[in-house]
């Protein structure tokens, strides 16, 4: 097993969460949504799709705060109003992540991260994992506290 090496904690408090509620659950909808954003040079992070109900799904994702309004405009141009129930923007979110080699081959990394956040009363809204990164979205006003907690939690791992 590869040794877990968390070598950094990163954060971005200048983000917004966009949620498209009750989007039609059909093949190609995600491609249409994210394709339209890509065509407009709009990057997304932390995509979350609900399990679905009544042939619809909720789709949420995080963007930089300064492009959130532009993202909503692109979505409204891309989809008919009958394709979704609502689009909401939450500009009070931030992202905190840990980075390092071996996290996915060591089952404890996510647990340790979540435990550190729980220990200081921080609720996780969305989670993203990759081979070298675990990122979460949380309330913006808790980003600094989360960074401190994660640096303390992972300070002794070698």
DSSP file (Angstrom, degrees, kcal/mol; ACC not computed):
  #  RESIDUE AA STRUCTURE BP1 BP2  ACC     N-H-->O    O-->H-N    N-H-->O    O-->H-N    TCO  KAPPA ALPHA  PHI   PSI    X-CA   Y-CA   Z-CA
    1    1 A X              0   0    0      0, 0.0     2,-0.1     0, 0.0   105,-0.1   0.000 360.0 360.0 360.0 134.6    0.0    0.0    0.0
    2    2 A X        -     0   0    0      1,-0.1     2,-0.2   103,-0.1     3,-0.0  -0.452 360.0-109.1 -68.2 139.9    1.3    3.4   -0.9
    3    3 A X        -     0   0    0     -2,-0.1     2,-0.3     1,-0.1    -1,-0.1  -0.497  32.5-115.2 -71.5 137.0    2.0    5.7    2.0
    4    4 A X        -     0   0    0     -2,-0.2     2,-0.4    99,-0.1    98,-0.2  -0.586  34.8-178.0 -74.9 130.2   -0.5    8.6    2.5
    5    5 A X  E     -A  101   0A   0     96,-2.4     2,-0.8    -2,-0.3    96,-0.6  -0.862   9.8-172.7-133.9  99.0    1.2   11.9    2.0
    6    6 A X  E     +A  100   0A   0     -2,-0.4    94,-0.3    94,-0.2   151,-0.1  -0.827  12.7 169.4 -89.1 113.7   -1.0   15.0    2.5
    7    7 A X  E     +     0   0A   0     92,-2.2     2,-0.3    -2,-0.8    93,-0.2   0.243  53.6  20.3-114.8  14.0    1.2   17.8    1.4
    8    8 A X  E     -A   99   0A   0     91,-1.0    91,-2.4     2,-0.0     2,-0.4  -0.893  47.7-150.2-177.1 148.5   -1.2   20.7    1.2
    9    9 A X  E     -A   98   0A   0     -2,-0.3     2,-0.3    89,-0.2    89,-0.2  -0.993  27.5-176.3-119.7 128.4   -4.4   22.3    2.2
   10   10 A X  E     -A   97   0A   0     87,-2.6    87,-2.9    -2,-0.4     2,-0.3  -0.873   3.9-176.5-124.2 157.2   -6.0   24.7   -0.2
   11   11 A X  E     -A   96   0A   0     -2,-0.3     2,-0.3    85,-0.2    85,-0.2  -0.989  16.0-167.4-149.4 158.8   -9.1   26.9   -0.1
   12   12 A X  E     +A   95   0A   0     83,-2.3    83,-2.6    -2,-0.3     3,-0.2  -0.883   5.9 177.4-147.0 113.5  -11.1   29.3   -2.3
   13   13 A X  E     +     0   0A   0     -2,-0.3     2,-0.5    81,-0.2   127,-0.1   0.362  68.0  83.3 -96.8   4.2  -13.7   31.5   -0.6
   14   14 A X  E    S+     0   0A   0     81,-0.1    51,-2.6    78,-0.1    52,-0.4  -0.397  71.2 109.0-104.3  55.2  -14.7   33.3   -3.8
   15   15 A X  E     -AB  93  64A   0     78,-0.9    78,-0.7    -2,-0.5     2,-0.3  -0.797  48.7-154.9-126.7 167.2  -17.1   30.7   -5.1
   16   16 A X  E     - B   0  63A   0     47,-2.7    47,-2.6    -2,-0.3     2,-0.5  -0.990  15.6-131.9-140.7 147.7  -20.8   30.2   -5.7
   17   17 A X  E     -AB  90  62A   0     73,-2.7    73,-2.6    -2,-0.3     2,-0.5  -0.896  17.3-161.3-103.2 126.8  -23.0   27.1   -5.9
   18   18 A X  E     -AB  89  61A   0     43,-3.0    43,-2.1    -2,-0.5     2,-0.4  -0.906   7.2-169.5-104.7 132.3  -25.4   26.9   -8.8
   19   19 A X  E     -AB  88  60A   0     69,-2.4    69,-2.6    -2,-0.5     2,-0.7  -0.988  11.5-164.6-126.5 127.0  -28.4   24.5   -8.5
   20   20 A X  E >   -AB  87  59A   0     39,-3.2    39,-2.4    -2,-0.4     3,-0.5  -0.944  22.6-150.7-107.9 112.8  -30.7   23.5  -11.3
   21   21 A X  E 3   -A   86   0A   0     65,-2.9    64,-3.0    -2,-0.7    65,-1.0  -0.650  65.1  -0.9 -94.9 140.0  -33.7   21.9   -9.7
   22   22 A X  E 3  S+     0   0A   0     -2,-0.3     2,-0.2    62,-0.2    -1,-0.2   0.887  79.2 179.5  53.4  47.1  -35.9   19.2  -11.3
   23   23 A X  E <   - B   0  57A   0     34,-2.8    34,-2.5    -3,-0.5    61,-0.2  -0.569  42.1 -89.9 -74.3 139.0  -33.9   19.2  -14.5
   24   24 A X  E     - B   0  56A   0     59,-2.1     2,-1.2    -2,-0.2    32,-0.3  -0.241  35.0-133.7 -52.7 133.6  -35.3   16.7  -17.0
   25   25 A X        +     0   0    0     30,-2.5     2,-0.3    29,-0.1    -1,-0.1  -0.718  56.5 128.9 -94.9  86.0  -33.6   13.3  -16.6
   26   26 A X    >   -     0   0    0     -2,-1.2     3,-1.7     0, 0.0     4,-0.3  -0.947  67.1 -85.3-136.3 154.0  -32.8   12.4  -20.2
   27   27 A X  T 3  S+     0   0    0     -2,-0.3    -2,-0.0     1,-0.2     0, 0.0  -0.369 113.2  23.2 -58.3 136.4  -29.6   11.3  -22.0
   28   28 A X  T 3> S+     0   0    0     -2,-0.0     4,-2.4     4,-0.0    -1,-0.2   0.292  85.8 110.9  94.0  -9.8  -27.5   14.3  -23.1
   29   29 A X  H <> S+     0   0    0     -3,-1.7     4,-2.7     2,-0.2     5,-0.2   0.931  81.8  45.6 -66.3 -44.7  -28.8   16.8  -20.5
   30   30 A X  H  > S+     0   0    0     -4,-0.3     4,-2.7     1,-0.2     5,-0.4   0.909 113.4  50.8 -64.0 -40.4  -25.5   16.9  -18.6
   31   31 A X  H  > S+     0   0    0      1,-0.2     4,-2.0     2,-0.2    -2,-0.2   0.903 111.7  48.0 -62.5 -40.9  -23.6   17.2  -21.9
   32   32 A X  H  X S+     0   0    0     -4,-2.4     4,-2.0     2,-0.2    -2,-0.2   0.930 114.4  46.1 -64.6 -46.2  -25.9   20.0  -23.0
   33   33 A X  H  X S+     0   0    0     -4,-2.7     4,-1.6     1,-0.2    -2,-0.2   0.968 120.6  35.5 -62.6 -56.0  -25.5   21.9  -19.6
   34   34 A X  H  X S+     0   0    0     -4,-2.7     4,-2.2     1,-0.2    -1,-0.2   0.775 114.4  58.4 -76.0 -24.8  -21.7   21.6  -19.2
   35   35 A X  H  X S+     0   0    0     -4,-2.0     4,-2.5    -5,-0.4    -1,-0.2   0.905 105.7  49.9 -65.5 -42.0  -21.1   21.9  -23.0
   36   36 A X  H  X S+     0   0    0     -4,-2.0     4,-0.9     2,-0.2    -2,-0.2   0.895 111.8  48.1 -64.0 -39.9  -22.9   25.3  -23.0
   37   37 A X  H ><>S+     0   0    0     -4,-1.6     5,-2.6     2,-0.2     3,-0.5   0.917 111.5  50.0 -66.4 -42.2  -20.8   26.4  -20.0
   38   38 A X  H ><5S+     0   0    0     -4,-2.2     3,-2.1     1,-0.2    -2,-0.2   0.899 105.3  56.8 -63.0 -41.4  -17.6   25.2  -21.7
   39   39 A X  H 3<5S+     0   0    0     -4,-2.5    -1,-0.2     1,-0.3    -2,-0.2   0.779 109.3  47.4 -60.3 -25.9  -18.5   27.1  -24.9
   40   40 A X  T <<5S-     0   0    0     -4,-0.9    -1,-0.3    -3,-0.5    -2,-0.2   0.159 119.0-112.7-100.8  16.8  -18.7   30.2  -22.8
   41   41 A X  T < 5 +     0   0    0     -3,-2.1     2,-0.6     1,-0.2    -3,-0.2   0.845  66.9 148.2  55.9  39.1  -15.3   29.5  -21.1
   42   42 A X      < -     0   0    0     -5,-2.6     2,-0.2    -8,-0.1    -1,-0.2  -0.924  34.1-152.3-108.4 116.7  -17.0   28.9  -17.8
   43   43 A X        -     0   0    0     -2,-0.6    21,-0.4    -3,-0.1     2,-0.3  -0.593   8.6-161.3 -89.3 148.2  -15.3   26.4  -15.5
   44   44 A X        -     0   0    0     -2,-0.2     2,-0.3    19,-0.1    19,-0.2  -0.870   5.8-170.1-125.1 160.7  -17.1   24.3  -12.9
   45   45 A X  E     +C   62   0A   0     17,-2.5    17,-3.2    -2,-0.3    83,-0.0  -0.968  61.0  22.1-143.6 156.1  -15.9   22.3   -9.9
   46   46 A X  E     -     0   0A   0     -2,-0.3     2,-0.3    15,-0.2    -1,-0.2   0.943  70.0-162.4  53.1  65.1  -17.6   19.9   -7.5
   47   47 A X  E     -     0   0A   0     14,-0.2     2,-0.4    -3,-0.1    14,-0.2  -0.621   8.5-174.3 -80.0 134.1  -20.5   18.6   -9.6
   48   48 A X  E     -C   60   0A   0     12,-3.4    12,-3.1    -2,-0.3     2,-0.4  -0.996   4.6-172.7-131.1 126.8  -23.3   16.9   -7.6
   49   49 A X  E     -C   59   0A   0     -2,-0.4    10,-0.2    10,-0.2    -2,-0.0  -0.973  22.0-127.0-120.0 133.9  -26.3   15.2   -9.3
   50   50 A X        -     0   0    0      8,-2.7     3,-0.1    -2,-0.4    -2,-0.0  -0.214  25.3-109.5 -72.6 167.4  -29.2   13.9   -7.2
   51   51 A X        -     0   0    0      1,-0.1    -1,-0.1     6,-0.1     6,-0.0   0.752  64.2-124.4 -69.0 -24.7  -30.5   10.3   -7.5
   52   52 A X        -     0   0    0      1,-0.1     2,-0.3     6,-0.1     5,-0.2   0.028  26.9-152.0 100.4 155.6  -33.6   11.6   -9.2
   53   53 A X  B >  S+D   56   0A   0      3,-2.4     3,-1.6    -3,-0.1   -28,-0.1  -0.945  71.8   6.3-161.5 143.5  -37.3   11.5   -8.9
   54   54 A X  T 3  S-     0   0    0     -2,-0.3     3,-0.1     1,-0.3   -29,-0.1   0.861 129.6 -55.6  48.5  44.9  -40.3   11.7  -11.2
   55   55 A X  T 3  S+     0   0    0      1,-0.2   -30,-2.5   -31,-0.1     2,-0.3   0.768 120.1  99.9  60.3  28.9  -38.0   11.7  -14.3
   56   56 A X  E <   -BD  24  53A   0     -3,-1.6    -3,-2.4   -32,-0.3     2,-0.3  -0.934  50.8-163.6-135.4 162.5  -36.0   14.7  -13.0
   57   57 A X  E     -B   23   0A   0    -34,-2.5   -34,-2.8    -2,-0.3     2,-0.4  -0.980  19.9-126.3-140.3 153.0  -32.7   15.3  -11.3
   58   58 A X  E     -     0   0A   0     -2,-0.3    -8,-2.7   -36,-0.2     2,-0.5  -0.848  23.9-162.8 -96.7 138.1  -31.2   18.2   -9.4
   59   59 A X  E     +BC  20  49A   0    -39,-2.4   -39,-3.2    -2,-0.4     2,-0.4  -0.986  10.8 176.7-125.2 122.6  -27.8   19.3  -10.6
   60   60 A X  E     +BC  19  48A   0    -12,-3.1   -12,-3.4    -2,-0.5     2,-0.3  -0.946   5.1 161.4-124.9 147.8  -25.5   21.4   -8.4
   61   61 A X  E     -B   18   0A   0    -43,-2.1   -43,-3.0    -2,-0.4     2,-0.4  -0.977  32.2-115.1-157.9 163.9  -22.0   22.7   -9.1
   62   62 A X  E     +BC  17  45A   0    -17,-3.2   -17,-2.5    -2,-0.3     2,-0.3  -0.867  31.2 170.1-110.7 139.1  -19.5   25.3   -7.9
   63   63 A X  E     -B   16   0A   0    -47,-2.6   -47,-2.7    -2,-0.4     2,-0.2  -0.850  47.3 -75.9-132.4 169.1  -18.2   28.2  -10.0
   64   64 A X  E >   -B   15   0A   0    -21,-0.4     3,-1.7    -2,-0.3     4,-0.4  -0.486  45.0-123.5 -65.2 140.9  -16.1   31.3   -9.3
   65   65 A X  G >  S+     0   0    0    -51,-2.6     3,-1.3     1,-0.3     4,-0.4   0.854 106.3  61.5 -57.8 -38.0  -18.4   33.9   -7.7
   66   66 A X  G 3  S+     0   0    0    -52,-0.4    -1,-0.3     1,-0.3     4,-0.1   0.606 109.2  41.6 -71.6  -8.7  -17.6   36.5  -10.2
   67   67 A X  G <> S+     0   0    0     -3,-1.7     4,-2.5     2,-0.1    -1,-0.3   0.357  84.1 101.1-112.2   4.2  -19.1   34.4  -13.1
   68   68 A X  H <> S+     0   0    0     -3,-1.3     4,-2.0    -4,-0.4     5,-0.2   0.901  83.5  47.2 -58.3 -44.8  -22.1   33.0  -11.2
   69   69 A X  H  > S+     0   0    0     -4,-0.4     4,-2.0     1,-0.2    -1,-0.2   0.887 111.6  51.4 -65.9 -37.2  -24.6   35.5  -12.8
   70   70 A X  H  > S+     0   0    0      2,-0.2     4,-2.4     1,-0.2    -1,-0.2   0.895 107.2  54.1 -64.3 -40.1  -23.1   34.8  -16.3
   71   71 A X  H  X S+     0   0    0     -4,-2.5     4,-2.4     1,-0.2    -2,-0.2   0.924 107.5  50.3 -59.5 -45.2  -23.6   31.0  -15.7
   72   72 A X  H  X S+     0   0    0     -4,-2.0     4,-2.4     1,-0.2    -1,-0.2   0.911 109.7  50.9 -61.4 -42.3  -27.2   31.5  -14.8
   73   73 A X  H  X S+     0   0    0     -4,-2.0     4,-1.7     1,-0.2    -1,-0.2   0.911 110.0  49.5 -62.3 -42.5  -27.8   33.5  -18.0
   74   74 A X  H  X S+     0   0    0     -4,-2.4     4,-1.8     1,-0.2    -1,-0.2   0.915 111.2  49.9 -62.3 -42.6  -26.1   30.8  -20.1
   75   75 A X  H  X S+     0   0    0     -4,-2.4     4,-2.3     1,-0.2    -2,-0.2   0.907 109.2  51.0 -63.4 -41.3  -28.3   28.1  -18.5
   76   76 A X  H  < S+     0   0    0     -4,-2.4    -1,-0.2     1,-0.2    -2,-0.2   0.815 113.0  46.1 -67.1 -29.7  -31.5   30.2  -19.1
   77   77 A X  H  < S+     0   0    0     -4,-1.7    -1,-0.2    -5,-0.2    -2,-0.2   0.783 114.4  48.9 -78.5 -28.4  -30.5   30.5  -22.8
   78   78 A X  H  < S+     0   0    0     -4,-1.8     2,-0.3    -5,-0.2    -2,-0.2   0.845 112.7  44.2 -81.1 -36.5  -29.6   26.8  -23.1
   79   79 A X  S  < S-     0   0    0     -4,-2.3     2,-0.1    -5,-0.2    -1,-0.1  -0.855  79.3-121.2-115.8 145.7  -32.7   25.3  -21.5
   80   80 A X    >   -     0   0    0     -2,-0.3     3,-2.2     1,-0.1     4,-0.3  -0.493  33.7-113.2 -72.1 152.4  -36.4   26.1  -22.0
   81   81 A X  G >  S+     0   0    0      1,-0.3     3,-1.0     2,-0.2    -1,-0.1   0.781 117.9  61.8 -59.2 -25.9  -38.2   27.1  -18.7
   82   82 A X  G 3  S+     0   0    0      1,-0.2    -1,-0.3   -59,-0.0     3,-0.0   0.583  89.9  70.7 -76.4  -8.8  -40.1   23.8  -19.0
   83   83 A X  G <  S+     0   0    0     -3,-2.2   -59,-2.1   -60,-0.1     2,-0.3   0.596 109.7  17.5 -82.8 -11.3  -36.9   21.8  -18.8
   84   84 A X    <   -     0   0    0     -3,-1.0   -62,-0.2    -4,-0.3   -61,-0.2  -0.966  63.5-132.3-153.8 163.8  -36.3   22.7  -15.1
   85   85 A X  S    S-     0   0    0    -64,-3.0     2,-0.3     1,-0.3   -63,-0.2   0.874  81.3 -22.2 -88.9 -42.5  -38.2   23.9  -12.0
   86   86 A X  E     -A   21   0A   0    -65,-1.0   -65,-2.9     2,-0.0     2,-0.4  -0.990  45.5-138.5-162.5 161.2  -35.7   26.6  -10.8
   87   87 A X  E     -A   20   0A   0     -2,-0.3     2,-0.3   -67,-0.2   -67,-0.2  -0.999  27.1-173.9-125.5 126.6  -32.1   27.8  -10.9
   88   88 A X  E     -A   19   0A   0    -69,-2.6   -69,-2.4    -2,-0.4     2,-0.4  -0.888  13.3-152.8-122.8 155.1  -30.6   29.1   -7.7
   89   89 A X  E     -A   18   0A   0     -2,-0.3     2,-0.6   -71,-0.2   -71,-0.2  -0.993   4.4-169.2-126.6 128.2  -27.3   30.8   -6.8
   90   90 A X  E     -A   17   0A   0    -73,-2.6   -73,-2.7    -2,-0.4     3,-0.4  -0.946   5.0-179.7-117.6 107.7  -25.7   30.6   -3.4
   91   91 A X  E     +     0   0A   0     -2,-0.6   -76,-0.1   -75,-0.2    -1,-0.1   0.163  67.0  80.7 -93.7  18.7  -22.8   33.0   -3.1
   92   92 A X  E    S+     0   0A   0    -75,-0.1    48,-3.1   -78,-0.1    49,-0.3  -0.071  70.3 102.7-114.2  32.7  -21.9   32.0    0.5
   93   93 A X  E     -AE  15 139A   0    -78,-0.7   -78,-0.9    -3,-0.4     2,-0.3  -0.800  43.6-174.3-113.3 157.9  -19.9   28.8   -0.3
   94   94 A X  E     - E   0 138A   0     44,-2.5    44,-2.5    -2,-0.3     2,-0.4  -0.930  19.2-126.2-140.6 165.7  -16.2   28.1   -0.3
   95   95 A X  E     -AE  12 137A   0    -83,-2.6   -83,-2.3    -2,-0.3     2,-0.4  -0.945  19.5-176.6-118.5 137.4  -14.1   25.1   -1.2
   96   96 A X  E     +AE  11 136A   0     40,-2.3    40,-2.5    -2,-0.4     2,-0.3  -0.997  12.3 176.5-129.2 136.8  -11.4   23.5    1.0
   97   97 A X  E     -AE  10 135A   0    -87,-2.9   -87,-2.6    -2,-0.4     2,-0.4  -0.970  24.5-145.6-140.7 155.6   -9.2   20.7   -0.2
   98   98 A X  E     -AE   9 134A   0     36,-2.3    36,-2.1    -2,-0.3     2,-0.3  -0.932  22.1-164.6-113.5 145.5   -6.4   18.4    0.8
   99   99 A X  E     +AE   8 133A   0    -91,-2.4   -92,-2.2    -2,-0.4   -91,-1.0  -0.940  25.6 109.6-129.4 150.7   -3.8   17.3   -1.7
  100  100 A X  E >   -A    6   0A   0     32,-2.2     3,-0.7    -2,-0.3   -94,-0.2  -0.820  58.1 -75.8 160.2 165.1   -1.2   14.6   -1.8
  101  101 A X  E 3  S+A    5   0A   0    -96,-0.6   -96,-2.4    -2,-0.2    31,-0.1  -0.520 103.1  21.2 -81.3 147.1   -0.1   11.3   -3.1
  102  102 A X  T 3  S+     0   0    0     29,-0.2     4,-0.4   -98,-0.2    -1,-0.2   0.550  76.3 126.5  81.4   8.5   -1.6    8.0   -2.0
  103  103 A X  S X  S+     0   0    0     -3,-0.7     3,-0.9    28,-0.6     6,-0.4   0.900  73.9  48.4 -68.4 -38.0   -4.9    9.3   -0.7
  104  104 A X  T 3  S+     0   0    0     27,-0.9    -1,-0.2     1,-0.2    28,-0.1   0.747 110.8  50.6 -76.6 -21.0   -7.0    7.0   -2.7
  105  105 A X  T 3  S+     0   0    0     26,-0.2     2,-0.5     1,-0.2    -1,-0.2   0.438 104.8  64.9 -93.0   1.3   -5.0    3.9   -1.8
  106  106 A X  S X  S-     0   0    0     -3,-0.9     3,-1.6    -4,-0.4    -1,-0.2  -0.928  72.4-158.3-121.7 104.3   -5.3    4.8    1.9
  107  107 A X  T 3> S+     0   0    0     -2,-0.5     4,-0.6     1,-0.3     3,-0.2   0.615  81.5  70.2 -61.5 -12.9   -8.9    4.7    3.1
  108  108 A X  H 3> S+     0   0    0      1,-0.2     4,-2.8     2,-0.1    -1,-0.3   0.634  74.3  82.1 -81.6 -13.5   -8.3    7.0    6.0
  109  109 A X  H <> S+     0   0    0     -3,-1.6     4,-2.3    -6,-0.4     5,-0.2   0.940  96.2  40.5 -61.7 -50.7   -7.8   10.3    4.2
  110  110 A X  H  > S+     0   0    0     -7,-0.2     4,-3.0    -3,-0.2     5,-0.3   0.931 115.9  51.5 -63.6 -44.4  -11.4   11.2    3.7
  111  111 A X  H  X S+     0   0    0     -4,-0.6     4,-2.4     1,-0.2    -1,-0.2   0.912 111.1  47.6 -58.9 -43.7  -12.4   10.0    7.1
  112  112 A X  H  X S+     0   0    0     -4,-2.8     4,-2.1     2,-0.2    -1,-0.2   0.900 112.9  48.9 -65.3 -40.5   -9.7   12.1    8.7
  113  113 A X  H  X S+     0   0    0     -4,-2.3     4,-2.0    -5,-0.2    -2,-0.2   0.953 113.7  45.1 -63.0 -49.3  -10.7   15.1    6.7
  114  114 A X  H  X S+     0   0    0     -4,-3.0     4,-2.7     1,-0.2    -2,-0.2   0.868 111.5  53.5 -64.9 -36.5  -14.4   14.8    7.5
  115  115 A X  H  X S+     0   0    0     -4,-2.4     4,-2.4    -5,-0.3    -1,-0.2   0.903 107.6  51.2 -63.3 -41.9  -13.6   14.1   11.2
  116  116 A X  H  X S+     0   0    0     -4,-2.1     4,-0.6     2,-0.2    -2,-0.2   0.904 112.9  45.2 -63.1 -41.4  -11.5   17.4   11.4
  117  117 A X  H ><>S+     0   0    0     -4,-2.0     5,-2.6     1,-0.2     3,-0.9   0.913 112.8  50.2 -69.0 -42.4  -14.3   19.4    9.9
  118  118 A X  H ><5S+     0   0    0     -4,-2.7     3,-2.2     1,-0.2    -2,-0.2   0.891 102.1  63.8 -59.8 -40.1  -16.9   17.7   12.1
  119  119 A X  H 3<5S+     0   0    0     -4,-2.4    -1,-0.2     1,-0.3    -2,-0.2   0.721 108.3  40.0 -60.7 -22.6  -14.7   18.5   15.1
  120  120 A X  T <<5S-     0   0    0     -3,-0.9    -1,-0.3    -4,-0.6    -2,-0.2   0.095 122.0-102.3-115.5  23.3  -15.1   22.2   14.5
  121  121 A X  T < 5 +     0   0    0     -3,-2.2     2,-0.5     1,-0.2    -3,-0.2   0.775  68.2 150.2  73.1  28.9  -18.8   22.1   13.6
  122  122 A X      < -     0   0    0     -5,-2.6     2,-0.4    -8,-0.1    -1,-0.2  -0.852  34.8-147.9-102.4 125.5  -18.5   22.4    9.8
  123  123 A X        -     0   0    0     -2,-0.5    16,-0.4    -5,-0.0     2,-0.4  -0.738  13.1-134.1 -89.8 135.8  -21.1   20.8    7.6
  124  124 A X        -     0   0    0     -2,-0.4    14,-0.2     1,-0.2     3,-0.1  -0.749  21.3-179.2 -90.0 132.9  -20.0   19.5    4.2
  125  125 A X        +     0   0    0     12,-3.1     2,-0.3    -2,-0.4    13,-0.2   0.837  68.0   6.2 -99.4 -44.1  -22.3   20.3    1.3
  126  126 A X  E     -F  137   0A   0     11,-0.9    11,-2.0     2,-0.0    -1,-0.4  -0.977  64.0-153.1-140.3 153.6  -20.5   18.6   -1.6
  127  127 A X  E     -F  136   0A   0     -2,-0.3     2,-0.4     9,-0.2     9,-0.2  -0.980   8.5-176.3-130.9 139.2  -17.6   16.3   -2.0
  128  128 A X  E     -F  135   0A   0      7,-2.9     7,-2.8    -2,-0.4     2,-0.4  -0.998   8.2-174.6-131.3 136.6  -15.1   15.7   -4.8
  129  129 A X  E     +F  134   0A   0     -2,-0.4     2,-0.3     5,-0.2     5,-0.2  -0.973  10.2 160.5-130.8 149.2  -12.4   13.0   -4.8
  130  130 A X        -     0   0    0      3,-2.5     3,-0.3    -2,-0.4    -2,-0.0  -0.853  58.3 -82.0-145.6-176.7   -9.5   12.1   -7.1
  131  131 A X  S    S+     0   0    0     -2,-0.3   -27,-0.9     1,-0.2   -28,-0.6   0.798 128.7  20.8 -61.3 -28.9   -6.3   10.2   -6.8
  132  132 A X  S    S+     0   0    0      1,-0.1   -32,-2.2   -29,-0.1     2,-0.3   0.349 121.1  51.5-123.8   5.5   -4.5   13.3   -5.4
  133  133 A X  E     -E   99   0A   0     -3,-0.3    -3,-2.5   -34,-0.2     2,-0.4  -0.999  43.6-171.0-150.2 141.2   -7.2   15.5   -4.0
  134  134 A X  E     +EF  98 129A   0    -36,-2.1   -36,-2.3    -2,-0.3     2,-0.4  -0.988  23.8 179.4-126.7 122.4  -10.3   15.5   -1.8
  135  135 A X  E     -EF  97 128A   0     -7,-2.8    -7,-2.9    -2,-0.4     2,-0.3  -0.930   7.3-173.6-125.4 147.4  -12.3   18.7   -1.9
  136  136 A X  E     -EF  96 127A   0    -40,-2.5   -40,-2.3    -2,-0.4     2,-0.4  -0.977  20.4-132.7-135.7 150.2  -15.5   19.8   -0.2
  137  137 A X  E     +EF  95 126A   0    -11,-2.0   -12,-3.1    -2,-0.3   -11,-0.9  -0.879  35.9 161.2-101.1 140.9  -17.8   22.8   -0.4
  138  138 A X  E     -E   94   0A   0    -44,-2.5   -44,-2.5    -2,-0.4     2,-0.1  -0.812  49.3 -59.1-142.3 177.3  -18.8   24.4    2.9
  139  139 A X  E >   -E   93   0A   0    -16,-0.4     3,-2.0    -2,-0.3   -46,-0.3  -0.464  48.2-127.4 -64.6 137.0  -20.2   27.7    4.1
  140  140 A X  G >  S+     0   0    0    -48,-3.1     3,-1.6     1,-0.3     4,-0.4   0.852 106.1  60.6 -56.0 -39.7  -17.9   30.6    3.1
  141  141 A X  G 3  S+     0   0    0    -49,-0.3    -1,-0.3     1,-0.3     4,-0.2   0.519 104.2  51.9 -71.9  -1.4  -17.7   31.9    6.7
  142  142 A X  G <> S+     0   0    0     -3,-2.0     4,-2.4     2,-0.1    -1,-0.3   0.374  79.3  97.0-110.5   1.6  -16.1   28.6    7.8
  143  143 A X  H <> S+     0   0    0     -3,-1.6     4,-2.6    -4,-0.3     5,-0.2   0.928  84.3  47.2 -61.1 -48.2  -13.3   28.3    5.3
  144  144 A X  H  > S+     0   0    0     -4,-0.4     4,-2.1     1,-0.2    -1,-0.2   0.908 113.5  48.6 -61.7 -41.7  -10.6   29.8    7.5
  145  145 A X  H  > S+     0   0    0      1,-0.2     4,-2.3     2,-0.2    -1,-0.2   0.891 111.5  50.9 -64.2 -39.1  -11.6   27.6   10.4
  146  146 A X  H  X S+     0   0    0     -4,-2.4     4,-2.6     2,-0.2     5,-0.2   0.917 108.2  51.1 -65.3 -43.6  -11.6   24.5    8.1
  147  147 A X  H  X S+     0   0    0     -4,-2.6     4,-2.5     1,-0.2     5,-0.2   0.928 111.8  47.6 -59.5 -45.6   -8.1   25.3    6.7
  148  148 A X  H  X S+     0   0    0     -4,-2.1     4,-2.2     1,-0.2    -1,-0.2   0.922 112.3  49.1 -61.7 -45.0   -6.8   25.6   10.3
  149  149 A X  H  X S+     0   0    0     -4,-2.3     4,-2.4     1,-0.2    -2,-0.2   0.898 112.9  47.3 -63.1 -40.7   -8.4   22.3   11.4
  150  150 A X  H  X S+     0   0    0     -4,-2.6     4,-2.4     2,-0.2    -1,-0.2   0.893 110.1  51.5 -70.4 -39.4   -7.1   20.4    8.3
  151  151 A X  H  X S+     0   0    0     -4,-2.5     4,-0.6    -5,-0.2    -1,-0.2   0.910 113.5  46.0 -62.6 -40.3   -3.6   21.7    8.7
  152  152 A X  H >< S+     0   0    0     -4,-2.2     3,-0.7    -5,-0.2     4,-0.4   0.916 112.5  50.4 -66.6 -42.7   -3.7   20.6   12.3
  153  153 A X  H 3< S+     0   0    0     -4,-2.4     3,-0.4     1,-0.2    -2,-0.2   0.890 119.1  35.4 -63.8 -40.8   -5.1   17.2   11.5
  154  154 A X  H >< S+     0   0    0     -4,-2.4     3,-1.0     1,-0.2    -1,-0.2   0.347  88.6  97.8 -99.0   6.9   -2.6   16.4    8.8
  155  155 A X  T << S+     0   0    0     -3,-0.7    -1,-0.2    -4,-0.6    -2,-0.1   0.811  86.2  46.4 -64.0 -30.4    0.5   18.0   10.4
  156  156 A X  T 3  S+     0   0    0     -3,-0.4     2,-0.5    -4,-0.4    -1,-0.2   0.452  83.7 109.0 -95.9  -0.4    1.8   14.8   11.8
  157  157 A X    <         0   0    0     -3,-1.0  -151,-0.1     1,-0.2    -3,-0.0  -0.634 360.0 360.0 -81.4 128.1    1.3   12.5    8.8
  158  158 A X              0   0    0     -2,-0.5    -1,-0.2  -153,-0.1  -153,-0.1   0.322 360.0 360.0-137.3 360.0    4.6   11.5    7.2
